Amino acid sequence: MSSRRSEGFTLVEVMVAMVIGTVIILGAGQLVLSTFTTFERVDTLSRQQEALIFASQALTEDIRRGQAHRYEVSDSLASDATCTLRRDSQPLIEGLYKGQRECSALTLWEKNAHGTPGLYRVTLEFEQDRRRFTWHVMQRDQVVSQALPEASP
């Protein structure tokens, strides 16, 4: 009887190794896909946050100075489904939600909110994710006139 010693792997061992390798590769691919999707979502949210910060600072500053009349909402050049916030006819931000209304019918703020003269309740609603952001701004000349009533002669 001659003893044959075989070297190498059996077919079963090779098949098991291929299955394990395939599972590892699929897991790594899923991880890459998940990371890419998360990156896109964070990037979109970051851009939206930057636009909101910019618009809120500009609106707040102008409302405090009594220059709210500089703003208007008009049709977007980028999409028929959204509106553009403009200051002095120049686009400030895109992507405001308009729903079934015309852009010109959107109101950005409620003047004299809560019955307080000079208090503005500003609301921006974005098309993407339908997020609504609301804050209050007080017109400075109204604060001064309420705090310092005119002296009687």
C-alpha positions in Angstrom: 0.0 0.0 0.0 1.5 3.2 -1.0 0.8 6.2 1.1 0.0 9.2 -0.8 0.2 12.4 0.9 -1.7 15.2 -0.8 -0.9 18.8 -0.3 -3.3 21.7 -0.7 -6.9 22.4 0.2 -9.9 20.2 -0.4 -12.8 21.4 -2.4 -15.0 21.9 0.7 -12.3 24.0 2.4 -12.0 26.3 -0.7 -15.8 26.6 -0.8 -16.0 27.6 2.9 -13.2 30.1 2.4 -15.1 31.6 -0.6 -18.3 32.0 1.4 -16.5 33.6 4.3 -14.7 36.0 1.9 -17.9 36.9 0.1 -19.7 37.7 3.4 -16.8 39.9 4.5 -16.7 41.8 1.1 -20.5 42.3 1.2 -20.3 43.6 4.7 -17.5 46.1 3.7 -19.6 47.2 0.7 -22.6 47.8 2.9 -20.5 49.8 5.2 -19.1 52.0 2.4 -22.6 52.5 1.0 -24.0 53.5 4.4 -21.1 55.9 5.0 -21.7 57.6 1.6 -25.4 57.9 2.3 -24.8 59.4 5.7 -22.2 61.9 4.2 -24.8 63.0 1.6 -27.4 63.6 4.3 -25.0 65.5 6.5 -23.9 67.6 3.6 -27.5 68.5 2.6 -28.4 69.3 6.2 -25.2 71.4 6.5 -26.0 73.5 3.4 -29.6 74.0 4.6 -28.3 75.1 8.0 -25.9 77.5 6.5 -28.7 79.0 4.4 -30.9 79.3 7.4 -28.2 81.0 9.5 -27.4 83.5 6.7 -31.1 84.3 6.1 -32.0 84.6 9.8 -29.1 86.9 10.4 -30.0 89.1 7.4 -33.7 89.2 8.3 -33.1 89.8 12.0 -30.7 92.6 11.3 -33.0 94.4 8.8 -36.1 93.9 10.9 -34.4 95.4 13.9 -33.4 98.4 11.7 -37.0 98.8 10.5 -36.2 97.7 6.9 -38.4 94.6 6.6 -39.8 96.1 3.4 -36.6 95.1 1.6 -37.8 91.5 1.4 -40.0 89.6 -1.0 -40.8 86.1 -1.9 -40.9 85.2 -5.6 -40.8 82.2 -7.9 -37.6 80.1 -7.8 -35.4 79.9 -10.8 -34.2 76.5 -9.7 -37.6 74.7 -9.2 -41.3 75.3 -9.9 -42.1 73.7 -6.6 -40.2 76.2 -4.4 -39.8 79.9 -3.8 -36.9 82.3 -3.4 -36.4 84.8 -0.6 -35.1 88.0 -2.1 -33.7 91.2 -0.6 -33.7 94.2 -2.8 -34.7 91.9 -5.7 -31.5 89.9 -5.2 -31.8 86.2 -4.4 -31.0 85.5 -0.7 -32.0 81.8 -0.4 -33.7 79.2 -2.5 -35.9 76.3 -1.6 -38.8 77.8 0.5 -41.9 75.6 0.6 -44.9 77.0 -1.3 -47.3 74.2 -1.3 -50.4 74.9 -3.4 -50.0 78.7 -3.1 -48.3 81.2 -5.3 -44.9 82.5 -4.0 -46.2 86.0 -3.7 -48.9 84.8 -1.3 -46.4 83.5 1.2 -45.9 85.6 4.4 -42.5 85.4 6.0 -43.6 87.1 9.3 -46.4 88.2 11.4 -46.0 91.9 12.4 -47.0 92.9 15.9 -47.0 89.3 17.0 -48.8 88.5 20.3 -50.2 92.1 20.2 -46.8 93.6 20.8 -46.0 96.6 18.6 -42.7 96.0 16.7 -42.5 92.3 17.5 -42.1 90.1 14.4 -42.7 86.4 14.3 -40.6 85.2 11.4 -41.1 81.7 9.9 -39.1 80.0 7.1 -40.3 76.6 5.8 -38.0 74.7 3.5 -39.2 72.3 0.8 -36.8 69.6 1.6 -37.9 67.7 4.7 -40.6 70.4 5.2 -38.8 71.8 8.2 -40.2 75.0 9.7 -38.0 77.5 11.6 -39.6 80.2 13.6 -38.1 83.0 15.7 -39.1 86.4 17.1 -37.4 89.7 16.3 -38.1 93.1 17.9 -37.8 96.2 15.8 -35.4 98.4 17.8 -37.1 101.8 17.3 -40.3 100.3 18.7 -38.4 99.1 21.8 -36.9 102.5 22.3 -40.3 104.3 21.9 -41.9 101.9 24.4 -39.1 102.2 26.9 -38.8 106.0 26.6 -42.2 107.6 26.2 -42.2 111.1 24.9 -41.8 113.6 27.7 -44.7 115.9 28.2 -44.0 119.6 27.8 
